[in-house]
Amino acid sequence: MGLVGVSSGTAAALGLKKTKNDTLPTTAYLLLGKGCKNFCAFCPQGTQNSGQRNFLSRITWPHYEWDVILKNIIRSAGEGKIKRVCFQVTDAPGNLEKLKIYGKKLIDAGIAVNSSCVVENKEIARELISTGFEKISLALDAANPQLFRKIKGRDWNQTWNCLQELNTAFPGRISTHLIVGMGETQQEMLEILFKLVKMGVTVGLFAFTPIKGTPMACRKQPPVDYYRKVQVARHLFAESKLAWDSLKFSRGKLIDWGLSAEKFTEILAPHYYQTPGCEDCNRPYYNESPGGEIYNYPRPLTFSEFKNTVIQTVKETKQEGVPDEEKILATYNRFSS
């Protein structure tokens, strides 16, 4: 039935290739298409970019025959290694039709399936959901209309209005992506995150990753303490533990969480720093190299890692200071037991 891209980590999880991985993906990530008619400035799949087409973010996506992929996903799911499948679909002719065909094969086999694709109207989403797709993602990526136009070359209002319409029509079934560190302020990122969470849209967070051959190849990744703030805010907004009005900013930078340092430490949880997105999505090392600074932990954190992330979260805010290690340990143990 044709060749389909498989993330390198997924290929290892499915037994299709041998690689050294300390953590394997729990979702099988598949790529439909090689090249995209859009020209997102961060993406090697963009039509005007010279990046290698076998890359998406920093990950390679080797191609395998669909029948081989299907057989190994069904086997791995039966062994409890793969929990679901997520299709990444480039905007190119024929890819949506392939998505429906391949997705139905998996759904008929009892596999949970999500997709990230360009959905231009409610009818396309309805068809995918009626086929059995659990989540449909329409990526915003950028945090404000100006960056959206500059980086993605498209109209923010069209995508935003479509996202709202889909979320109203299919509550709980729509997700989006936000990429941290593409030129927005912390206030802009947290504000759009707050709106999306309160709408009920599932938000997958990514740290900007420079890729050779793209217009943004020379841009640095965001400071990890900025990313930690966004990770934590996503959970606290969703759990109604943090009100927007309690946050204080100075020149677009978060300077006060609006809670005492003691209270803030108590409400943090280790899983806040694990990969944020849809259920079962851990996408190991999508934004970072093994051995480097980890933005999204693809597994439960150790106590040392949790303590470090807490320190990063409160950096340059009113809550910054020497953390009470006993209280952080008590919080860690409460969630790890």
Secondary structure as UniProt FT lines:
FT   STRAND          3..6
FT   HELIX           8..13
FT   TURN            14..15
FT   STRAND          27..32
FT   TURN            41..42
FT   TURN            44..45
FT   TURN            47..48
FT   TURN            53..54
FT   STRAND          55..56
FT   TURN            57..58
FT   STRAND          59..60
FT   STRAND          63..65
FT   HELIX           66..78
FT   TURN            79..80
FT   STRAND          84..89
FT   TURN            93..94
FT   HELIX           95..108
FT   TURN            109..110
FT   STRAND          112..116
FT   HELIX           122..131
FT   STRAND          135..137
FT   HELIX           145..152
FT   HELIX           156..169
FT   TURN            171..172
FT   STRAND          174..180
FT   HELIX           186..199
FT   STRAND          202..207
FT   TURN            212..213
FT   TURN            215..218
FT   HELIX           224..238
FT   TURN            239..240
FT   HELIX           244..246
FT   STRAND          248..250
FT   TURN            251..252
FT   STRAND          253..256
FT   HELIX           261..267
FT   HELIX           270..273
FT   TURN            279..280
FT   TURN            284..285
FT   TURN            290..291
FT   HELIX           303..313
FT   TURN            314..316
FT   TURN            318..319
FT   HELIX           325..336
//
